[in-house]
Amino acid sequence: MPSEKTRYQSPEDEEDILLAAFNGEKLPQSIRWLDKAKDYCIFATSPEVNKLCSKEGATSKLFARARNVRLIMSNIIPDMADDEKSYCIWYPDTATEVTYRALAQRYPGMRYHVGRACAVAGYSDLYNELQLLPDISIAEEAQDNAESGAVIFESLVGQDTRYAVIDDYTRIVSLTNPKSGVYLNGDTAIRSSLSVARDFKDNISNREHYFDIQEDRFISTEERPGIVRAALDDEHVHLLYSPLPKDLPTTNKDALVIMAAWEGNFERYMRLRRPRRVDGEISAVIRAAYNHTNFAKWLETCLDRVENFEEKERKSPPAGCLCTRHHEQRSLSHHLRHVWRSAACAFLVAGLAPTRTPSESWHGAVRIWLAKSQSPALLQTTKRCSPS
């Protein structure tokens, strides 16, 4: 008989083990899903979790940050090394104003984290005490928290110059040289958007999101769409057909990104696009390259920047899985080959010669083009544009 330690675990057994970890009841043998220490103070201070966080290595530091944020939200300020300081200290709970004030005094490098928490909790007095640069992420957080963050929001948007100190895409706070002259552009993982969750049993949905300020990849026991997949509110539908304001309101920015790409509006697209692609974006870019010659020409000038999406290879769906987004699951390099072919095809139809003509992409574009028309005029254009 196999021992208890080595016996096979059915999917049901593994699910029970992971649920126990999510509920803060017991550590699993495998720690790859352990991200809920921040939700339960007793669990976060247990000997097992403390032992896990004291080990060497990046994974242990990740768990240490989860533990420390739980302590902070429970009004306990822990001893923290720089790589153990939590980024998001305002979700799922907020600490008291006294705790945040003491945290900023003890760790001055976390003043902007505390300022962001003030926008979430409405601690306007403490925010004024911190004397921070007017940061757009704090402004967007206060804008989202209209009920108690209005005072902070008005004080920020009234400033002549605003800064991007906090970067939610990279979880970096630029204390020495922040970017200035910026506006609210929907690049903040506001608290109301953090309710989005992905079922840990769904391997397809457990890929990286462009935001991960909690460092848990939004994994939970159930799926919750959240604001990033919600339809545009009626009050924001006009953003699809009107000039964009300097300061975007709190809305589903992903829908605006897709529409800008779909319509071939490269000015709006460049302003709105995120460092990592959103669902449906590549398909919209390919469609725009096929249908808008100017977009295709612009795409040619910045293809390297588009190619440098901070995007990792995405795994193919498991065997037998019916995934309607298989096109979006492929690697970015795979998509970019088709994007370039689309752009080259648009140049040919317009009688223009692309400046970069890799043979595979060129001939792929020609095949697509000739499949649509065999007219003598088009054949002459092929000869004129063909590389020597």
LODOVO-942184 format. One record per atom (N, C-alpha, C, CB): x, y, z. Coordinates in steps of 0.1 Angstrom, whole numbers, plus 5000, padded with zeros to 4 digits. Each point is the difference from the previous one (the first is absolute). Glycine has a CB too. Example, Ala and Ser with C-alpha at 12.3 -4.5 7.8 and 13.67 -1.06 7.14 Angstrom:
BEGIN
513249435078
499150125000
500950125000
498149885012
501550234981
500950115000
499250115008
501249944978
This chain:
BEGIN
500849885000
499250125000
500950135000
498149875012
501650224980
500750135000
499850075013
499950024975
501250055029
499950085013
499050124998
502449935006
497250125005
499150125000
500750124993
498949925021
502450084980
500850124994
500149994985
501250015021
498949864974
500249994986
498849954992
502349955006
496650035001
498849944993
499550104990
499449865020
499950094970
499550084989
498850095006
500649834982
499450305013
499050095005
499050024988
501650115017
497249864985
499050034989
499850154999
498949785004
500550264985
499750144998
499150065012
500249974975
498949945030
499250055011
500850025012
498149874991
502950045012
500950025012
500850124999
500149765002
500450274986
500850124998
499250125002
501549884984
497350125011
499150125001
499750025014
499049954978
500849955031
499750025014
501250065007
498449814999
502850154997
501250055006
500250154996
501149774999
498750264989
500150144996
499050095006
501049924979
497850035023
498950085006
500450025015
498349904984
502350015022
500550025014
501050115001
499549765005
501450254985
500950114999
499350134998
501849844991
497350164999
499350134998
499250055012
499849934976
499749985032
499250035012
500950035012
498149874991
503250125007
500950035011
500049895011
499750244995
500149635001
499849905010
501349915001
497650004995
503149984994
501149915000
500950024988
498649835012
502750164990
500950014988
500049874992
501550165013
498549864974
500149884991
501449954999
498050084987
502249805008
501349954998
500750084989
499349775007
499950264982
500550094990
499650145003
499949814983
501050285016
499850145004
499750094988
501449975019
498449974969
499850094988
498750085000
501449834988
497650125020
498850085000
499850085013
499049824985
502050185023
499850075013
500250154998
500949795012
498050284989
500050144998
499050075009
500749974977
498749965033
498950055008
500450045014
498549874986
502850135016
500550045014
499550145003
502049854998
497850234992
499650145003
498550015004
501750074983
497649825015
498550015004
499749965014
499649954976
501449995031
499749945013
501150035009
498649824990
501250265020
501050045010
500649895007
498950225002
500249695003
500549885008
500849914992
498050025014
501649964974
500849914990
501350074997
497949914990
502150225008
501250074997
501150005011
498650154985
500949845027
500950005012
500349865005
499250225006
500349684987
500249865005
501549964999
497649944993
502949965015
501449964999
500349944986
499949955024
499149994970
500349944987
500350114989
498549805006
500750304994
500250114991
501350085003
497550024997
502750005016
501350075004
501249924995
498850115020
501249764982
501149924995
500250014985
499649845020
499250154973
500150014986
500650144995
498049844999
501650265008
500550144996
501450025003
497750085003
502949855007
501350025004
501149934992
499150025022
500449904968
501049934991
500650094990
498649795003
502550174991
500650084990
499349984987
502249985012
497950124979
499549994987
498850104997
500749765001
499150264986
499050104996
498649965004
501550064981
498249815018
498749955004
499650035014
500349824983
500750165026
499850025014
499850155003
501449815006
499350284986
499750145001
498650044996
502550044996
497049894993
498750024996
499049975011
500749954976
499549945031
499149975011
500150095011
500149764993
501250295010
500250095010
499350134998
502249905004
497750154983
499350124997
498549985003
501750064983
497849825013
498549975002
499750005015
500049864979
500950085029
499950005015
500050145005
501049775001
500050314995
500150145005
498950094997
502449974998
497050014990
498850094997
498949965009
500850034976
499049845027
498949965009
500250065014
499749794987
501650225018
500350055013
499750155000
501749835004
498750244985
499750154999
498550035000
502250034987
497149895005
498550025000
499449965013
500049964975
500749975033
499549965013
500650095011
499749774993
500850355003
500650105008
501249955008
497750105002
503149824992
501349955006
501150044990
498849815013
502250264991
501150044991
501149905002
499350255001
501049674989
501149905002
501450064997
498349824994
502750105010
501450034995
500149954986
500949995023
499550104967
500049964986
501350054994
497550014999
503249894994
501150044991
499450064987
501549825009
499350254983
499550064988
499249914991
501950165001
498649724997
499349904991
498949935007
502149974988
497550075024
498949945007
498950115003
501549845011
498750274983
499050115001
498949984990
501750165008
497149844996
498849974991
499750134992
499149845017
500450134971
499750114991
498650055003
501549914982
497550005018
498650045002
499749985015
499449934976
500450175031
499749995015
498650055003
502550035005
496649974985
498750055001
498949914996
500950234997
499549654999
499049904996
500449865005
499450144980
499749785025
498550015000
499550095011
499949774990
501050275020
499550095011
500950125000
499149805013
500550304995
500850115003
500350015015
499050124980
502249935023
500350025014
499550135005
502149874997
498150165016
499550135005
501050114996
499049885020
500550244981
500950124997
501250005009
498050134992
501949835020
501150005010
501149904995
498450065019
501149824976
501049904996
500750054987
498549825009
500850244982
500750054988
500950115003
498049934986
501750165023
500950115004
501349945006
498050155004
501849755005
501249945006
500849934989
498849985022
500649954969
500749934989
500850104992
498249834999
501350284997
500750104992
501250065008
497950054988
501949965025
501150055008
501249905002
498350145012
501349744989
501049895002
500749964987
498649925019
500650094970
500649964987
499650124990
499849745004
501150364996
499750124991
499949964985
501250145017
499449754979
499949964986
498749954996
502349945001
496850045009
498649964997
499050115002
500749775008
499850354991
499050125002
499050004989
501850135011
498649844976
499050004989
499149885001
501750124986
498749775019
499149895003
498950045010
501949834995
498650245015
499150055010
499050114994
501749955018
498950134974
499150104993
498949944992
502050154999
498449744994
499049934992
498949945009
501849944983
498750005029
499049955009
499150115005
501649825007
498950304995
499250115004
498950034990
501950105013
498449894974
499050034990
498949895001
501750114985
498749775018
499049895001
499150025012
501649844989
499050195023
499350015012
499450145003
501549825008
498950284984
499550135003
500750085011
497949924992
503450045011
500750075011
500750124994
500449785012
498850334986
500550124994
501050085009
497950014987
501949985026
501050075009
501349944999
498150065015
502049814986
501349934999
500650024986
499249835017
500050174973
500650024986
500750145000
498249854990
501150255015
500650145000
501350005008
497850104998
502349825013
501250005008
501249944993
498549985020
501249934971
501149934993
500850094990
498749795002
500650324993
500750094991
500649934988
500450165019
498749774974
500549924988
499850084987
499449795012
501450174978
499850064987
498649964995
502549994995
496850094997
498749964995
500149884990
499250245003
500549645002
500249884993
498749964993
501849925016
498250044971
498849974993
499449875005
500950124980
499849785025
499449885005
499250035012
501849864990
498750225019
499250045012
498850084995
502150015014
498050074976
498950084995
498949914995
501550194994
498949704998
499049914994
499449925011
501349994979
499449975031
499549935012
498950095007
502249875002
498250255000
499050095007
498850034991
501950115012
498349904975
498950024990
499049885001
501550134985
499149755016
499149885001
499350005014
501649874985
499050185025
499450005013
499350145002
501749845010
497350184982
499450134999
499450045014
499549964976
500049955032
499350035012
500950075011
498549814995
502750125007
500950065011
501350054994
498949845016
501450144971
501250044995
499950134992
500749774999
498250305001
499850124992
500950115004
497649944998
502750085015
500950115004
501449984994
498650035021
501949844980
501349974995
500050024985
500549845019
498550114974
499950014985
500150154996
498749784999
500550305007
499950144996
501450075002
497550015005
503149955006
501350075002
501149954990
499450015024
500449874970
501049954991
499750054986
500349805014
498550204981
499750044986
500150154998
498549814998
501650265013
500150155000
501550044998
497950025013
503049894988
501450034998
500450024986
500549875020
500450234977
500450034987
500949884994
499950255005
500949695003
500849894996
499849885008
501850164992
498049735002
499749875007
501149904996
497550055001
502749855008
501149914998
499549855000
501650175011
499249754983
499849855000
501149945009
499050004976
500750005037
500949955010
499849855001
500150225012
498749744989
499649865003
499649944986
499250055024
501549834973
499749934988
499449865003
501950124988
496849875010
499349875003
500449894991
498250135009
502349904979
500449894991
501249935004
499050134981
502049945025
501249955004
500149995016
501150094979
498049965028
500150015015
501250075004
498749795002
501650324992
501250085003
499650145004
501449874984
499250195026
499750135005
501350084997
498349935018
501650174973
501250084996
500150125009
499849924976
501050075034
500150115010
501050114995
499549845018
501450134974
501150094996
499750084987
501649855012
497950084978
499850064987
498749964993
502550004998
496450045008
498749964994
499750084988
499249945023
500050004968
499650074988
499050115003
500449794987
499850335007
499150115003
499150044988
501750085016
497450004986
499150054989
499149894995
501750164994
497749765015
499249894995
498550025005
502049845001
497250084993
498550025002
499449865005
499950194983
498949825021
499349875004
499749924987
499150115021
501549774978
499849934988
499649865002
501750144990
497749835021
499549865003
501049905002
498150064987
503149985018
501149915002
500249965014
501150104980
497949915028
500049965014
499149895003
500550245006
500049665002
499149895005
499250055012
501749824991
497350265006
499250055011
499449895008
499550214986
500149835026
499549905010
498849934995
500950135018
498249944975
498849934995
500249904989
498850215006
502449804988
500349904989
500649885006
500450184984
500049825029
500749895006
499149885003
501750165009
497049864989
499049905003
500049894990
498650165012
502149874976
500149904990
500749885005
500050174982
499649715015
500649875004
499949894990
499550075024
501549844976
500049894991
500049875008
501350144983
497949775013
499949875006
501349934999
497549994995
503049965017
501349945000
500049864992
500550125022
498349834976
499849874993
500150024985
498649915019
501350214977
499950034985
501450044995
497650075002
503149834993
501450034995
500150104989
500549775006
498450244986
500150104989
499950145005
498949834985
500450195025
499850145005
501150045010
497649984997
503349935007
501050035010
501350054993
499049835015
500950254975
501250074994
500150145006
499749864979
501550195019
500350135006
499150114995
502349925003
497350175006
499250124997
501050114999
497949915011
501750204982
500950114999
500250075013
499350034977
499749965032
500150045014
500249885009
498650214995
502249805015
500149905011
500650065012
500349824983
499050295022
500650085011
499949925013
499450214989
499849685012
499949925012
500949884999
497750075003
502949914985
501049894997
499349865003
501950155006
496849844991
499349875001
499449964987
499650055024
500650034965
499549964987
498549995000
502149884995
497250195014
498550005001
499449865001
500150214986
500749705019
499449865002
499150005012
502149904989
496850035010
499049985011
499349874998
499850255002
499249735007
499249884999
498950014990
500649965024
499150164971
499050014990
500450124991
498249915016
501250094972
500350104990
499050125002
500949834984
499750295016
499250125001
500650104989
499549975026
499650074965
500550084988
500750135004
498249894987
501150195022
500550135004
499950104989
501649885015
498950244988
499850124991
500849984987
499750145020
501449794980
500849994987
499249924989
502150015014
496949924989
499249934990
498650054999
501449805004
498350305003
498650065001
499850084987
500050005025
498750014972
499650094989
500250145004
498449834992
501850264998
500250145003
498750055006
501650034982
498550055029
498850075005
499450094990
500949985023
497850054978
499350094990
500750135000
497949885004
502550175008
500650135000
501450014994
498750045021
501949854975
501349994994
500049954986
500949975022
497950004973
500049954986
500550104990
498049865006
501850274997
500450114991
501550004998
498050135008
502849815000
501449994999
500449924987
500350025025
498849904970
500349924988
499950094987
499149805012
500250314989
499850084988
500350155002
498349834992
502350205019
500350145003
501550025003
497750035009
502950094990
501450025003
500249965015
500250184983
500949755020
500349965014
500350125008
500849784992
498750235020
500450115009
501549985005
497650035007
503050074998
501349995005
500149905012
500550234993
498549775015
499949915012
498849914997
501050175016
499449704982
498949904998
499249975013
501449904982
497350085017
499349965012
500249855003
498350174995
501249785016
500149865004
499149924991
500650065024
499949864968
499249924991
500849884995
498850214992
500649714999
500649884994
500950054989
498149855006
503250184997
500950054990
500349904989
501050145018
499049734985
500349904991
499050014987
500849855019
498050184984
499050014989
500550124990
498149915015
502450204991
500550114992
501249964992
499150165017
501849764989
501249954993
499649924988
501350005022
497849914980
499649914989
499350084989
499749815016
499550294987
499350084990
501050094993
497949995014
503150064993
500950094993
500849924990
500250145020
500249744983
500849914991
499149964989
501549925018
497350044985
499049944990
499850114989
498949855017
500950274987
499850114991
501250054993
498150065014
503149894989
501250054994
500450145005
499549864981
500050195030
500450135005
501249995009
497650075000
503649954993
501249975007
500450105011
500849904979
498650235019
500350105011
499349965013
500250184982
498549785017
499349955012
500649875005
497950114992
502549814999
500549875004
501350015007
498949904980
502050195015
501350025007
499850065014
501150034978
497950065024
499850055013
499449905010
499650224989
499549705006
499349915008
500649865003
498050124992
502849834999
500549865001
500849985012
500049994975
500049895030
500749975013
501349934996
497849975012
503150024998
501349934997
499849864997
501150155015
497849784989
499749874996
498750004993
501349905020
498650014970
498850004992
498849955008
501349974980
497550085016
498849965007
499349904990
499750235012
499349704994
499349904992
499450074988
499549865020
500750084968
499450054988
500950104992
497849955010
503250104997
500850114994
500749964987
500350095023
500449804977
500749964988
499049984988
501749885015
497250064987
499049994989
499650134995
499249795010
500650314999
499650134996
501150074992
498550025020
502849964984
501150064993
500149944986
501250045022
498749834977
500149934987
498950064991
500949795010
497950224995
498850054992
500350144995
498449865013
502250234996
500350134996
501150014989
499350075023
501749844979
501050004989
499549964987
501749955018
497449964981
499349964988
499250114994
500049775008
499350315000
499050094995
500450155000
498449845008
502750194998
500450145001
501550014996
498250055018
502050014970
501450004995
500950095009
499149974977
500350145028
500850095009
500449935013
498850204990
500249725015
500349935012
501249904998
497650035008
502349904980
501049914996
501450064999
498349864988
501750265006
501250084998
500650045014
499250084977
499949975032
500450035013
500649885007
498350195001
501049704998
500449875006
501449964996
497649935002
502750104985
501349964996
501150095007
499049944978
500750185025
501050095006
500349965015
499350184984
499849755022
500149975014
499849855003
499350235006
501049694984
499749855002
500949955011
499449984976
501850075026
500849955011
499550035013
501950034986
497450095016
499450035013
498849915002
500850244998
498449744992
498949915002
500449865003
498750144984
502549825010
500549865002
500549995014
500649984976
499850135031
500649995013
498950025011
502150094990
496749865007
499049985011
500749925011
498050024983
501850025029
500549925011
499149885001
500950205012
499249714978
499149885000
500849884999
498250144989
501549765019
500649874999
499249904991
501050045023
499649854973
499349914992
498849945008
502249944988
496750055005
498849955006
499949854997
498950235000
500749695009
499949864998
498849974992
501249955021
498849954970
498949954993
499049945009
501449974979
497350035018
499049945008
500349855002
498350174993
501349775018
500249865002
499249924990
500450045024
500049844974
499349914990
498649985004
502149884995
497050144996
498649985002
499350135006
500549775004
500350344997
499350125005
499550084989
501650005020
497150044981
499450094990
500250145004
498349824994
502750255000
500350135003
499750104989
501849925015
497250174986
499750094989
501050104998
497649965005
503450065004
501050104999
501449944997
498750145016
501249744976
501349944997
500950094992
498949785000
500550314992
500850094992
500850105009
498349994982
501150045030
500750095009
501049935009
498050145000
502049725000
500849925008
501449984994
498049895010
502150144977
501349974993
501050105004
498849904981
502550085016
501150085004
499950144992
501449805005
499150305001
500050134993
500750004987
499850115023
501449824977
500850004987
499249944989
502149985013
497049924990
499249944990
499050104994
500249785012
499250304997
499150104996
500650114992
498649955020
502750094984
500650114993
500449964986
500950085021
499349804976
500349964986
498850034991
501649825008
497250154998
498850034993
499750154999
499149785007
501350295004
499850154999
500850064989
499650005025
501749954974
500950064990
499449964986
502049995015
497649894983
499449964987
498850094997
500849765003
498450275007
498950094998
500450134995
498749885018
502350184989
500550134996
500650004986
500550055024
500349854973
500649994987
498949994989
502049895010
497050034993
498849994991
499450134997
499649775008
500250315003
499450134998
500950094992
498949985022
502450024980
500950084991
499849964986
501750025019
498349854978
499949964986
498750044993
501449805006
497550195002
498750054994
500050154997
498949815013
501950264996
500150154997
501150034990
499150045024
501649864971
501150034991
501250055006
498350054984
501949925029
501250045008
500949885002
498750195011
502649844991
501049895002
500450015015
500850004976
499049905032
500450005014
501650015000
498049865007
502450215003
501550035002
500749875005
499650245003
499849685004
500649885005
499249884994
500850115022
500049804971
499449904992
500649865003
499450174982
500449785030
500549865002
499249914991
500650055024
500249854970
499449934989
498749925004
502349984991
497749965021
498949925004
498750095001
501549845012
498750284995
498950095002
499650064986
500850065023
500149974969
499750064987
499249914991
502050135001
498549744998
499349914991
498649965006
502249924992
497850085022
498749975006
499050114997
501149885018
499350244982
499150114996
499650004986
501150145017
499949824974
499649994986
499049904997
502350084995
497949805012
499049894998
498650055005
501849835003
498150235008
498750055005
499450104990
500849975024
500150124971
499550104991
499549944987
501750165010
499249764984
499649944987
498849915001
502450014993
497449945019
498849915002
498750094998
501349845015
498850294988
498850084999
499850064986
500450065023
500749954969
499850054986
501249964992
498750205009
501049764978
501049964991
500050104988
499749765006
499950374996
500050094989
501450044996
497950095009
502349944978
501350044995
500650125007
499349914978
499950195026
500550115007
500649965013
498350144990
501149775018
500649965012
501349924998
497749995010
502349934979
501249934997
501250094997
498649814992
501150305001
501050104997
500550075013
499050034977
500149995032
500450065013
500949905007
497950135001
501849744999
500949905006
501450014995
498049855003
502150164983
501450014994
500750125005
499249874980
500050255020
500650125004
500550015014
498550114983
500849825026
500350015014
500949885004
497850115004
502449794988
500749885004
501550045002
498449864987
502250095024
501450035004
500949934989
499450025025
501750054973
501049954990
500849895006
500150224989
